[in-house]
Amino acid sequence: MLHRVKIFVRGQLRESRALNRTAAFLFMIGDGFFGTVLVFVPGNIASKYEFTSSLPVQIFKDLEPTLEPLLTKGLRTG
């Protein structure tokens, strides 16, 4: 989501500035694993980035091979 400040003068848009851009993915796996993957770009540079909530989902998918041993062990013992 791109957060912007828009300044209107007499009904006309005079200025539009990006404040930041964010995307979040919340997950819960069973009863013991949960968390958030957050992508955040601060300031005016945010207007140069385009991404949706699919970016943190892809990051989570890319982390799966690293997380899998932990998840497997936790699900077996839980």
N, CA and C atoms as an extended XYZ file, in Angstrom:
234
Properties=species:S:1:pos:R:3:atomname:S:1:resname:S:1:resid:I:1 pbc="F F F"
N         0.844       -1.160        0.000 N   MET     1
C         0.000        0.000        0.000 CA  MET     1
C         0.894        1.229        0.000 C   MET     1
N         0.643        2.152       -0.869 N   LEU     2
C         1.394        3.403       -0.934 CA  LEU     2
C         0.628        4.451       -0.144 C   LEU     2
N         1.289        5.021        0.836 N   HIS     3
C         0.680        6.074        1.645 CA  HIS     3
C         1.149        7.417        1.105 C   HIS     3
N         0.202        8.296        0.809 N   ARG     4
C         0.512        9.589        0.195 CA  ARG     4
C        -0.113       10.732        0.970 C   ARG     4
N         0.539       11.882        0.859 N   VAL     5
C        -0.028       13.139        1.315 CA  VAL     5
C        -0.441       13.891        0.059 C   VAL     5
N        -1.703       14.277        0.013 N   LYS     6
C        -2.195       15.044       -1.131 CA  LYS     6
C        -2.634       16.412       -0.645 C   LYS     6
N        -2.138       17.448       -1.299 N   ILE     7
C        -2.486       18.820       -0.926 CA  ILE     7
C        -3.336       19.412       -2.044 C   ILE     7
N        -4.540       19.856       -1.652 N   PHE     8
C        -5.470       20.462       -2.593 CA  PHE     8
C        -5.607       21.948       -2.297 C   PHE     8
N        -5.639       22.754       -3.342 N   VAL     9
C        -5.898       24.189       -3.218 CA  VAL     9
C        -7.076       24.503       -4.124 C   VAL     9
N        -8.159       24.984       -3.497 N   ARG    10
C        -9.391       25.316       -4.234 CA  ARG    10
C        -9.862       24.155       -5.106 C   ARG    10
N        -9.786       22.967       -4.553 N   GLY    11
C       -10.281       21.789       -5.249 CA  GLY    11
C        -9.321       21.170       -6.251 C   GLY    11
N        -8.177       21.802       -6.467 N   GLN    12
C        -7.196       21.289       -7.420 CA  GLN    12
C        -6.032       20.633       -6.669 C   GLN    12
N        -5.614       19.476       -7.139 N   LEU    13
C        -4.467       18.803       -6.551 CA  LEU    13
C        -3.204       19.585       -6.888 C   LEU    13
N        -2.522       20.065       -5.849 N   ARG    14
C        -1.306       20.852       -6.043 CA  ARG    14
C        -0.042       20.044       -5.809 C   ARG    14
N        -0.121       19.078       -4.898 N   GLU    15
C         1.067       18.297       -4.562 CA  GLU    15
C         0.640       16.924       -4.070 C   GLU    15
N         1.412       15.941       -4.451 N   SER    16
C         1.182       14.574       -3.993 CA  SER    16
C         2.547       13.955       -3.709 C   SER    16
N         2.775       13.563       -2.452 N   ARG    17
C         4.063       13.009       -2.037 CA  ARG    17
C         3.870       11.638       -1.422 C   ARG    17
N         4.762       10.738       -1.756 N   ALA    18
C         4.743        9.414       -1.134 CA  ALA    18
C         5.356        9.518        0.255 C   ALA    18
N         4.705        8.903        1.240 N   LEU    19
C         5.248        8.847        2.596 CA  LEU    19
C         5.976        7.538        2.825 C   LEU    19
N         5.375        6.434        2.412 N   ASN    20
C         5.993        5.115        2.517 CA  ASN    20
C         5.143        4.105        1.759 C   ASN    20
N         5.691        2.909        1.621 N   ARG    21
C         4.968        1.808        0.976 CA  ARG    21
C         5.131        0.585        1.859 C   ARG    21
N         4.028       -0.139        2.061 N   THR    22
C         4.069       -1.318        2.921 CA  THR    22
C         3.298       -2.464        2.290 C   THR    22
N         3.668       -3.664        2.696 N   ALA    23
C         2.912       -4.871        2.364 CA  ALA    23
C         3.165       -5.858        3.496 C   ALA    23
N         2.138       -6.586        3.894 N   ALA    24
C         2.285       -7.510        5.024 CA  ALA    24
C         1.622       -8.847        4.715 C   ALA    24
N         2.185       -9.889        5.331 N   PHE    25
C         1.635      -11.234        5.242 CA  PHE    25
C         1.676      -11.826        6.644 C   PHE    25
N         0.532      -12.212        7.157 N   LEU    26
C         0.432      -12.847        8.475 CA  LEU    26
C         0.226      -14.338        8.269 C   LEU    26
N         0.903      -15.155        9.087 N   PHE    27
C         0.756      -16.594        8.934 CA  PHE    27
C         0.601      -17.278       10.281 C   PHE    27
N        -0.058      -18.429       10.244 N   MET    28
C        -0.210      -19.284       11.414 CA  MET    28
C        -0.152      -20.721       10.928 C   MET    28
N         0.777      -21.494       11.507 N   ILE    29
C         0.943      -22.898       11.136 CA  ILE    29
C         0.719      -23.714       12.391 C   ILE    29
N        -0.382      -24.444       12.425 N   GLY    30
C        -0.720      -25.210       13.621 CA  GLY    30
C        -0.939      -24.285       14.810 C   GLY    30
N        -0.649      -24.806       16.006 N   ASP    31
C        -0.833      -24.016       17.219 CA  ASP    31
C         0.439      -23.310       17.673 C   ASP    31
N         1.577      -23.674       17.102 N   GLY    32
C         2.830      -23.178       17.660 CA  GLY    32
C         3.622      -22.208       16.820 C   GLY    32
N         3.257      -22.017       15.570 N   PHE    33
C         4.046      -21.161       14.697 CA  PHE    33
C         3.161      -20.078       14.089 C   PHE    33
N         3.562      -18.848       14.302 N   PHE    34
C         2.823      -17.727       13.731 CA  PHE    34
C         3.775      -16.557       13.589 C   PHE    34
N         3.409      -15.622       12.749 N   GLY    35
C         4.272      -14.460       12.577 CA  GLY    35
C         3.790      -13.553       11.475 C   GLY    35
N         4.637      -12.582       11.177 N   THR    36
C         4.358      -11.571       10.174 CA  THR    36
C         5.593      -11.358        9.316 C   THR    36
N         5.400      -11.267        8.018 N   VAL    37
C         6.456      -10.835        7.113 CA  VAL    37
C         6.013       -9.464        6.618 C   VAL    37
N         6.830       -8.454        6.884 N   LEU    38
C         6.483       -7.079        6.533 CA  LEU    38
C         7.542       -6.506        5.614 C   LEU    38
N         7.089       -5.873        4.535 N   VAL    39
C         7.980       -5.162        3.619 CA  VAL    39
C         7.645       -3.684        3.779 C   VAL    39
N         8.676       -2.859        4.010 N   PHE    40
C         8.467       -1.440        4.289 CA  PHE    40
C         9.527       -0.620        3.573 C   PHE    40
N         9.097        0.380        2.800 N   VAL    41
C        10.006        1.323        2.151 CA  VAL    41
C         9.619        2.715        2.661 C   VAL    41
N        10.514        3.377        3.420 N   PRO    42
C        10.178        4.678        3.998 CA  PRO    42
C        10.469        5.851        3.059 C   PRO    42
N         9.756        6.927        3.286 N   GLY    43
C        10.067        8.204        2.645 CA  GLY    43
C         9.683        8.327        1.192 C   GLY    43
N        10.191        9.404        0.580 N   ASN    44
C         9.856        9.726       -0.810 CA  ASN    44
C        10.281        8.652       -1.793 C   ASN    44
N        11.326        7.890       -1.467 N   ILE    45
C        11.795        6.845       -2.371 CA  ILE    45
C        10.729        5.765       -2.593 C   ILE    45
N         9.738        5.703       -1.704 N   ALA    46
C         8.673        4.699       -1.817 CA  ALA    46
C         7.937        4.797       -3.145 C   ALA    46
N         7.857        5.984       -3.704 N   SER    47
C         7.147        6.141       -4.977 CA  SER    47
C         7.865        5.441       -6.124 C   SER    47
N         9.128        5.074       -5.931 N   LYS    48
C         9.889        4.380       -6.978 CA  LYS    48
C         9.727        2.862       -6.918 C   LYS    48
N         9.025        2.373       -5.895 N   TYR    49
C         8.821        0.938       -5.721 CA  TYR    49
C         7.375        0.584       -5.992 C   TYR    49
N         7.185       -0.531       -6.666 N   GLU    50
C         5.840       -1.047       -6.901 CA  GLU    50
C         5.824       -2.512       -6.482 C   GLU    50
N         5.042       -2.833       -5.474 N   PHE    51
C         4.853       -4.213       -5.065 CA  PHE    51
C         3.517       -4.336       -4.366 C   PHE    51
N         3.046       -5.556       -4.262 N   THR    52
C         1.770       -5.837       -3.607 CA  THR    52
C         2.025       -6.779       -2.436 C   THR    52
N         0.961       -7.247       -1.820 N   SER    53
C         1.098       -8.189       -0.706 CA  SER    53
C         1.701       -9.517       -1.163 C   SER    53
N         1.797       -9.735       -2.459 N   SER    54
C         2.428      -10.968       -2.942 CA  SER    54
C         3.929      -10.989       -2.664 C   SER    54
N         4.565       -9.835       -2.457 N   LEU    55
C         6.002       -9.822       -2.174 CA  LEU    55
C         6.324      -10.494       -0.841 C   LEU    55
N         5.682      -10.135        0.286 N   PRO    56
C         5.995      -10.858        1.519 CA  PRO    56
C         5.594      -12.333        1.470 C   PRO    56
N         4.580      -12.677        0.701 N   VAL    57
C         4.208      -14.086        0.540 CA  VAL    57
C         5.337      -14.825       -0.172 C   VAL    57
N         5.905      -14.210       -1.205 N   GLN    58
C         7.023      -14.834       -1.920 CA  GLN    58
C         8.244      -14.970       -1.020 C   GLN    58
N         8.515      -13.972       -0.191 N   ILE    59
C         9.628      -14.056        0.757 CA  ILE    59
C         9.410      -15.240        1.695 C   ILE    59
N         8.196      -15.398        2.198 N   PHE    60
C         7.879      -16.521        3.084 CA  PHE    60
C         8.109      -17.852        2.360 C   PHE    60
N         7.663      -17.938        1.106 N   LYS    61
C         7.867      -19.159        0.322 CA  LYS    61
C         9.353      -19.437        0.136 C   LYS    61
N        10.147      -18.389       -0.086 N   ASP    62
C        11.591      -18.559       -0.266 CA  ASP    62
C        12.273      -19.011        1.021 C   ASP    62
N        11.707      -18.668        2.168 N   LEU    63
C        12.267      -19.071        3.457 CA  LEU    63
C        11.878      -20.501        3.849 C   LEU    63
N        10.923      -21.086        3.166 N   GLU    64
C        10.397      -22.403        3.536 CA  GLU    64
C        11.477      -23.475        3.683 C   GLU    64
N        12.449      -23.583        2.762 N   PRO    65
C        13.475      -24.618        2.952 CA  PRO    65
C        14.275      -24.425        4.249 C   PRO    65
N        14.477      -23.198        4.650 N   THR    66
C        15.204      -22.913        5.890 CA  THR    66
C        14.342      -23.218        7.107 C   THR    66
N        13.061      -22.920        7.023 N   LEU    67
C        12.149      -23.111        8.151 CA  LEU    67
C        11.660      -24.553        8.298 C   LEU    67
N        11.685      -25.305        7.229 N   GLU    68
C        11.090      -26.649        7.218 CA  GLU    68
C        11.600      -27.559        8.337 C   GLU    68
N        12.918      -27.648        8.585 N   PRO    69
C        13.367      -28.518        9.677 CA  PRO    69
C        12.808      -28.102       11.048 C   PRO    69
N        12.755      -26.821       11.286 N   LEU    70
C        12.197      -26.321       12.544 CA  LEU    70
C        10.710      -26.649       12.656 C   LEU    70
N         9.986      -26.436       11.578 N   LEU    71
C         8.559      -26.705       11.575 CA  LEU    71
C         8.286      -28.195       11.746 C   LEU    71
N         9.034      -29.032       11.049 N   THR    72
C         8.842      -30.479       11.150 CA  THR    72
C         9.101      -30.957       12.569 C   THR    72
N        10.183      -30.497       13.164 N   LYS    73
C        10.521      -30.891       14.533 CA  LYS    73
C         9.449      -30.394       15.507 C   LYS    73
N         9.016      -29.155       15.358 N   GLY    74
C         8.012      -28.578       16.251 CA  GLY    74
C         6.666      -29.257       16.136 C   GLY    74
N         6.266      -29.618       14.923 N   LEU    75
C         4.971      -30.272       14.727 CA  LEU    75
C         4.982      -31.707       15.268 C   LEU    75
N         6.144      -32.384       15.202 N   ARG    76
C         6.236      -33.746       15.734 CA  ARG    76
C         6.161      -33.767       17.271 C   ARG    76
N         6.811      -32.789       17.912 N   THR    77
C         6.860      -32.775       19.378 CA  THR    77
C         5.629      -32.145       19.992 C   THR    77
N         4.913      -31.320       19.215 N   GLY    78
C         3.754      -30.595       19.739 CA  GLY    78
C         2.533      -31.404       19.657 C   GLY    78
